[in-house]
C-alpha cells in the first residue's frame, strides 16, 4: 500500500480494502479473516471495522462481520454516474427479447472487465455472474473490444501485465498473437471469441461510444459454443448489436 502523502490517504485505502474483504464469499468474516484478506494487521482491521460499523456500512454478529445494504450505494454511485447506464438497461432488454440470447454490457478496469449489466437467457449455460462481476478481459469478446480501443501505448502496458495462463485449450496465451487479434478487432469493429474462458460459451461484442467517439463500454451477445460459427454470428447478431450500441449513444446524447 502506498505511503501517506498529500495526495494519498492510507486510512481511506484501508477502509476500502476492508469493504472489499467483507464482500468476498461467503459474505461474513471474522476479524482475522478480514485482516488477512485486506492485507492489514488485526489492530488496524479492528479500527477499520469499528468505523464501518459506526457508519452503518457493516454490522457485527458475534465474531463475524458482514456488509449492510448501505454498502450497495458505493457501487450504485458509479453506475448512476454512467450517463448511458439507465438507457442501456432498456436497450439490452429489448435486444435480448429480440434475439433470445444472453446480453451484457461491461467496462474495462486494467486487465479485467467489470459487468455493468448482464441479462442471461434461459437457454445459455448458467453462470454466477452479475453486476460487478469481473473476468479477464483478454479471453472474452467484451474485453477484446475494450482492449482494442486503448491507445497503443496503454494497450502495450496492459498486454504486458496480463496473466497468459491457459484457461481452456483455446485460450490465447501469446501476447504477440493477442496483439494481432486486437488489431483485427479494431479494424473490423467487433470481437468474436469461442471457448477461451469457458469451452461451452461463445460471444460477439461491439463498442459503445460517447458523443466524442471514444469507446466507453462494450455490449455482447453470448450463446452456446458449437451452435454457431463466427460467420453465422456476424450475420445473425452483428447488425442488431451495432444498432443497440448506436441507440445507447443517441439516447445518451438526447438526455444531455
C-alpha positions as CSV (number, residue, x, y, z in Angstrom):
1,X,0.0,0.0,0.0
2,X,1.3,3.4,-0.9
3,X,2.7,5.7,1.8
4,X,0.7,8.6,3.3
5,X,1.1,11.8,1.3
6,X,-0.7,15.0,0.3
7,X,-2.4,13.0,-2.5
8,X,-2.9,9.7,-0.8
9,X,-4.7,8.9,2.4
10,X,-3.9,5.4,3.7
11,X,-6.9,5.3,6.1
12,X,-9.3,5.6,3.2
13,X,-7.4,2.9,1.2
14,X,-7.5,0.6,4.2
15,X,-11.2,1.2,4.7
16,X,-12.0,0.3,1.1
17,X,-9.8,-2.8,1.4
18,X,-11.8,-4.0,4.4
19,X,-15.1,-3.4,2.5
20,X,-13.7,-5.4,-0.4
21,X,-12.6,-8.1,2.0
22,X,-16.1,-8.4,3.6
23,X,-17.6,-8.7,0.1
24,X,-15.8,-12.0,-0.5
25,X,-17.8,-15.2,-0.2
26,X,-19.4,-16.3,2.0
27,X,-20.2,-12.7,2.9
28,X,-19.4,-12.9,6.7
29,X,-15.9,-13.0,8.1
30,X,-14.0,-12.8,11.4
31,X,-11.7,-10.1,12.3
32,X,-8.7,-12.3,11.4
33,X,-10.2,-13.2,8.0
34,X,-10.9,-9.6,7.2
35,X,-7.4,-8.5,8.2
36,X,-5.8,-11.3,6.1
37,X,-7.9,-10.6,3.0
38,X,-7.3,-6.8,3.3
39,X,-3.6,-7.2,4.0
40,X,-3.8,-5.4,7.3
41,X,-2.8,-6.1,10.9
42,X,-5.5,-7.2,13.2
43,X,-5.3,-3.9,15.1
44,X,-5.7,-1.8,12.0
45,X,-8.5,-4.0,10.7
46,X,-10.3,-3.7,14.1
47,X,-10.3,0.1,13.8
48,X,-11.5,0.0,10.2
49,X,-14.3,-2.4,11.1
50,X,-15.3,-0.3,14.1
51,X,-15.5,2.7,11.9
52,X,-17.5,0.9,9.2
53,X,-19.9,-0.4,11.9
54,X,-20.4,3.1,13.2
55,X,-21.1,4.4,9.7
56,X,-23.5,1.5,9.2
57,X,-21.7,0.1,6.2
58,X,-21.2,-3.2,8.1
59,X,-22.5,-5.0,11.1
60,X,-21.1,-7.3,13.8
61,X,-22.8,-10.6,14.8
62,X,-20.6,-12.2,17.5
63,X,-17.3,-12.9,15.9
64,X,-18.5,-12.2,12.4
65,X,-18.7,-9.0,10.3
66,X,-20.8,-8.6,7.2
67,X,-21.7,-5.7,4.9
68,X,-25.0,-3.9,5.3
69,X,-27.3,-2.7,2.5
70,X,-25.8,0.8,2.7
71,X,-22.6,-0.6,1.2
72,X,-24.5,-1.2,-2.0
73,X,-24.7,2.5,-2.5
74,X,-21.0,2.6,-3.2
75,X,-21.3,0.6,-6.3
76,X,-24.6,2.2,-7.4
77,X,-22.9,5.6,-7.2
78,X,-20.6,4.5,-10.0
79,X,-23.5,3.0,-12.1
80,X,-25.7,6.1,-11.7
81,X,-22.8,8.3,-12.7
82,X,-22.6,6.5,-16.1
83,X,-24.6,8.7,-18.4
84,X,-25.7,5.7,-20.6
85,X,-26.5,3.2,-17.9
86,X,-30.2,3.9,-17.5
87,X,-31.0,3.6,-21.2
88,X,-28.6,0.7,-21.7
89,X,-30.8,-1.4,-19.4
90,X,-33.8,-1.0,-21.6
91,X,-31.9,-1.3,-24.8
92,X,-30.3,-4.6,-23.7
93,X,-33.6,-5.9,-22.6
94,X,-35.1,-5.2,-26.0
95,X,-32.0,-6.8,-27.6
96,X,-32.3,-10.0,-25.5
97,X,-36.0,-10.2,-26.3
98,X,-35.4,-9.8,-30.0
99,X,-32.6,-12.3,-30.4
100,X,-33.3,-14.7,-27.5
101,X,-29.7,-14.9,-26.2
102,X,-27.8,-13.6,-23.2
103,X,-26.7,-9.9,-23.4
104,X,-24.2,-7.9,-21.4
105,X,-22.6,-4.6,-21.0
106,X,-19.1,-4.1,-19.4
107,X,-16.4,-1.6,-18.8
108,X,-12.6,-2.1,-18.6
109,X,-10.7,-2.0,-15.3
110,X,-7.0,-2.6,-16.1
111,X,-6.8,-6.2,-17.3
112,X,-10.3,-7.1,-16.3
113,X,-13.8,-6.4,-17.5
114,X,-16.5,-5.5,-15.0
115,X,-20.1,-6.2,-15.8
116,X,-22.3,-3.1,-15.5
117,X,-25.3,-5.1,-16.9
118,X,-25.9,-8.8,-17.6
119,X,-29.2,-10.2,-18.9
120,X,-29.0,-14.0,-19.2
121,X,-31.2,-16.0,-21.5
122,X,-32.7,-19.3,-20.3
123,X,-31.0,-21.5,-22.8
124,X,-27.4,-20.4,-22.2
125,X,-25.3,-22.2,-19.6
126,X,-25.9,-20.5,-16.4
127,X,-23.1,-18.7,-14.6
128,X,-22.8,-17.0,-11.3
129,X,-22.2,-13.6,-12.9
130,X,-23.9,-10.3,-12.4
131,X,-23.3,-6.6,-12.0
132,X,-19.9,-6.0,-10.5
133,X,-18.5,-9.5,-11.5
134,X,-15.0,-9.4,-13.0
135,X,-13.4,-11.6,-15.7
136,X,-10.1,-11.5,-17.5
137,X,-10.5,-9.1,-20.4
138,X,-8.4,-10.8,-23.0
139,X,-10.4,-14.1,-23.1
140,X,-13.9,-12.7,-23.7
141,X,-15.4,-10.7,-26.5
142,X,-16.3,-7.7,-24.4
143,X,-12.8,-7.4,-23.1
144,X,-11.2,-7.8,-26.6
145,X,-13.3,-4.8,-27.8
146,X,-12.3,-2.7,-24.8
147,X,-8.6,-3.6,-25.1
148,X,-8.6,-2.9,-28.8
149,X,-9.9,0.6,-28.1
150,X,-7.0,1.5,-25.9
151,X,-4.4,4.0,-27.2
152,X,-1.3,2.0,-28.5
153,X,1.0,2.9,-25.5
154,X,-1.7,2.0,-22.9
155,X,-2.6,-1.2,-24.8
156,X,1.1,-2.3,-24.7
157,X,1.2,-1.7,-20.9
158,X,-1.9,-3.7,-20.3
159,X,-0.8,-6.6,-22.6
160,X,2.5,-6.8,-20.7
161,X,0.6,-7.1,-17.4
162,X,-1.8,-9.9,-18.4
163,X,-1.5,-13.3,-16.9
164,X,-1.5,-15.6,-20.0
165,X,-2.1,-18.9,-18.3
166,X,-4.3,-21.2,-20.4
167,X,-7.9,-21.4,-19.1
168,X,-9.1,-23.7,-21.8
169,X,-7.3,-25.3,-24.7
170,X,-8.5,-22.4,-26.9
171,X,-7.2,-19.6,-24.7
172,X,-4.8,-17.2,-26.4
173,X,-1.6,-17.4,-24.4
174,X,0.8,-15.5,-26.6
175,X,1.0,-11.7,-26.2
176,X,2.1,-11.3,-29.8
177,X,-0.9,-13.2,-31.1
178,X,-3.2,-11.3,-28.7
179,X,-1.9,-8.1,-30.1
180,X,-2.7,-9.3,-33.6
181,X,-6.2,-10.2,-32.6
182,X,-6.8,-6.8,-31.0
183,X,-5.6,-5.1,-34.2
184,X,-8.1,-7.3,-36.1
185,X,-10.9,-6.3,-33.7
186,X,-10.1,-2.6,-34.1
187,X,-10.1,-2.9,-37.8
188,X,-13.4,-4.9,-38.2
189,X,-15.3,-3.2,-35.4
190,X,-16.3,-6.3,-33.4
191,X,-14.8,-9.2,-31.5
192,X,-15.7,-12.9,-31.6
193,X,-14.4,-15.4,-29.1
194,X,-15.3,-19.1,-28.9
195,X,-14.5,-21.1,-25.8
196,X,-11.4,-19.2,-24.5
197,X,-12.8,-18.6,-21.0
198,X,-15.5,-21.4,-20.9
199,X,-15.5,-24.1,-23.6
200,X,-19.3,-24.1,-23.6
201,X,-19.7,-20.4,-24.4
202,X,-19.0,-18.1,-27.4
203,X,-19.8,-14.5,-27.9
204,X,-19.7,-11.4,-30.2
205,X,-19.2,-7.9,-28.9
206,X,-19.1,-4.3,-30.2
207,X,-18.1,-1.0,-28.7
208,X,-20.4,1.6,-27.2
209,X,-19.1,5.1,-27.9
210,X,-19.7,8.5,-26.3
211,X,-20.5,11.6,-28.3
212,X,-16.8,12.3,-28.9
213,X,-16.4,8.9,-30.4
214,X,-14.5,7.4,-27.5
215,X,-15.2,3.8,-26.5
216,X,-16.7,3.9,-23.0
217,X,-18.1,0.4,-22.8
218,X,-18.9,-2.8,-24.8
219,X,-22.0,-4.8,-25.3
220,X,-22.2,-8.5,-26.2
221,X,-24.4,-11.4,-27.2
222,X,-23.4,-14.8,-25.9
223,X,-24.6,-18.3,-26.8
224,X,-23.6,-21.9,-26.6
225,X,-20.4,-22.9,-28.3
226,X,-20.7,-25.2,-31.2
227,X,-24.2,-24.0,-32.2
228,X,-22.9,-21.1,-34.3
229,X,-19.8,-20.0,-36.2
230,X,-18.3,-16.6,-36.4
231,X,-19.6,-16.0,-39.8
232,X,-23.1,-17.1,-38.7
233,X,-22.9,-15.0,-35.6
234,X,-21.9,-11.9,-37.6
235,X,-24.8,-12.4,-40.0
236,X,-27.3,-13.1,-37.3
237,X,-26.3,-10.7,-34.5
238,X,-23.9,-8.0,-35.6
239,X,-26.4,-5.6,-37.1
240,X,-28.7,-5.8,-34.0
241,X,-25.7,-5.3,-31.7
242,X,-24.4,-2.3,-33.6
243,X,-27.9,-0.8,-33.7
244,X,-28.3,-1.2,-30.0
245,X,-24.9,0.4,-29.4
246,X,-25.9,3.3,-31.6
247,X,-29.2,3.6,-29.8
248,X,-27.5,3.9,-26.5
249,X,-25.2,6.6,-27.8
250,X,-28.1,8.5,-29.4
251,X,-30.3,8.3,-26.3
252,X,-27.5,9.4,-24.1
253,X,-26.9,12.5,-26.2
254,X,-30.7,13.2,-26.1
255,X,-30.6,13.2,-22.3
256,X,-27.7,15.7,-22.4
